[in-house]
Amino acid sequence: MNRGHVVNLAQTGEKCLEIYSERLFGVQSNTFPNSRIQPFDAVILDYNLPDRNGLEIGKEILAINSHQRIIFVSGYVKDALSRTINELNMPVEILQKPVSNQILIDIVEETEIYDELKKFKIDVSAFKNAGFRHESLRKMLNVLGERKTDEDEDGKIE
């Protein structure tokens, strides 16, 4: 089934940076200067790339665009990789190999976040049509969760 995703593949870290830079430049030249630009919905990186470490590539992407969503897929132990990424202070997601196509699609399409938003009786189709990025969706979910917690403590919600 075609889900409408366009995938750009890069066999090396350098090729990834080249593709990313070209797309970023193209998007920047057609976008309001203060916009939070993400030329891709997500950049998916392996930790081990033939020419460079995926963390280095992720750091370089975030250095030129701190709002880009990055997902690391790795065969390394997730906890060890998480500690390394936390030390580098990189806002990324980590998936443990092997990863099925369906799991990867669900992650990219924000299925988990939209399922959580449904619990707040929100019309998620409106959110999807608005084209909110991962960063904004995550913030909205956090705010709603905090609001619900506050209301639970006040006894307003059962």
Sequence and secondary structure as in RCSB ss.txt:
>XXXX:A:sequence
MNRGHVVNLAQTGEKCLEIYSERLFGVQSNTFPNSRIQPFDAVILDYNLPDRNGLEIGKEILAINSHQRIIFVSG
YVKDALSRTINELNMPVEILQKPVSNQILIDIVEETEIYDELKKFKIDVSAFKNAGFRHESLRKMLNVLGERKTD
EDEDGKIE
>XXXX:A:secstr
          SSHHHHHHHHHHHHHHHHTTS TTS   SSS EEEESB SSSBHHHHHHHHHHH TT  EEEEES
S HHHHHHHHHHHT   EEEESS  HHHHHHHHTTHHHHHHHHTTT  HHHHHHHT  HHHHHHHHHHHHHHHHH
HHHHT   
